[in-house]
């Protein structure tokens, strides 16, 4: 039973590797921001973060490289006065779109003691965890440059990391919808 829980929980799977890892480098590979053509971005916003992570291993030099791609789509919402339900306005194009991709390189002492599955989970999950503060700052800066009111991306929790879904190609992904922002 415990083995099944470990295989399904990427955080537990990668934890032994985290104890032996040291971050060497973090770099932004690409970034973009776009404000919709509607001059008046209406608040509140319905925000969705699309997250995809992958990893590469190099056992010869004891490294794991995590690749983290994050995309935020924000759509203006309006409250329906009949049932107080927030509904997206202008579903065809987001009011705001911000995306970036990060590469994180980790040195793993005694890499031979870990399975490829553990190392890939580490690169994907820990990569996202370490890139997230940079993502939060990037989004906040982009929103300010668009001349919009302040917007703060919430912190990433371990509970959210545990919801990441593993794809057949070994990558992990999740969509995180955020409540409308004032």
JOSUL-V877044 format. One line per field, one symbol per residue. burial: + if it has 24 or more other ideal C-beta (glycine too) atoms within 12 Angstrom, else -. A space follows every 50 residues. Layout:
BEGIN
burial: ???
END
This chain:
BEGIN
burial: --------+++-++-+++--+-+--+----+-+-++----++++++++++ +++++++----++++++++++++++++--------+-++----+++++++ ++++++-+--+--+---+++++++++++++++-++--++--++----+-- +-+--+---+++-+-+----++++-+++-++-
END
